[in-house]
Amino acid sequence: MKRPTSWVWIPFLVLSFVWGTSYLWIKVGLESLPPLTLIAGRLVLGAAFVAAVVVIAREPLPRRPREYAHLLVMSVINIVIPFLLITVGEQSIDSAVASILNATVPLFVIVIAPLVLPDEGITVARVAGLAVGFAGVVLLVAPGLSAGLGSSLPAELMLVGSSLSYACGNVYARRNVRGLAPMIPALFQVGFAAAITVPLALVVDRPWAAVHPAPIALVAVAWLGVLGSGLAYLCYFTILRHWGSMRTSMTSYLLPLVGITAGALALGEAVTASRVGGTALVVAGIAIVSSPRALRRLARGGRMPVEAEPAVTPESPA
């Protein structure tokens, strides 16, 4: 008899709220902090938080050097690159738009996974979900595209690039990072990423001389570090362990909704028709990808088989 897991809704809602509001706090932190300093600060706090949990839980560390090499690669493609793209991108776009564009990670996963993982295939559900989801992306970036390269388009493309990087990290982890306790990948991803970004921030930003953060920016760093890069990872791996990848991917439905609401309430960001429509299409695309049974009748009329259990897992968002 399986133990009830209804309590997992608590970390699920906490995760959705923390990750969904991270885009707001990035925007707040950028008001008086340069991107690299903001990233380095949050990662140092996040690494310290997760390390403390690992020590308290007495989790054994990996023994094989190859596992550390895989975790180092993961830290670069799953944290350093996307964090940099998101943070720099948010200098030019609203936090709400960032949260919507970054919710497209599952759509990129279903494109990349079949190229690397032999058990992944192209299905009607995935193709339909891609079409709907990326229609939402086009709707979101269309205003910037029509305004030219001097507009928000480059920043929006950075956010799309961050989603692509997260998707690559997702697939890489499923192929190469296995058999580790859930907290260990979180610890070493955040720790290695901090070790990479701190020297960069010291050299590029010279924070001891050129950075004068406002008090609210320090609150943003603390929120992003302890909650967004610490507690959120523990919630994520707890959900993944009890619910599996499919149900865990439901966080992708809530991130843009939380992001839009937070941006509107805290920063007065506009809730435009294109943002609402783009969000609806992106969420619908993810839902189609995650619920192929709803398209079973459609698939039976085509040549491509319907998968029984999709393997779409969410990103490690900002």
Secondary structure, 3 states (H helix, E strand, C coil): CCCCCHHHHHHHHHHHHHHHHHHHHHHHHCCCCCHHHHHHHHHHHHHHHHHHHHHHHCCCCCCCHHHHHHHHHHHHHHHHHHHHHHHHHCCCCCHHHHHHHHHHHHHHHHHHHHHHCCCCCCCHHHHHHHHHHHHHHHHHHHHHHHHCCCCCHHHHHHHHHHHHHHHHHHHHHHHHCCCCCCHHHHHHHHHHHHHHHHHHHHHHCCHHHHCCCCHHHHHHHHHHHHHHHHHHHHHHHHHHHHHHHHHHCCHHHHHHHHHHHHHHHHHCCCCCHHHHHHHHHHHHHHHHHHCHHHHHHHHHCCCCCCCCCCCCCCCCCC
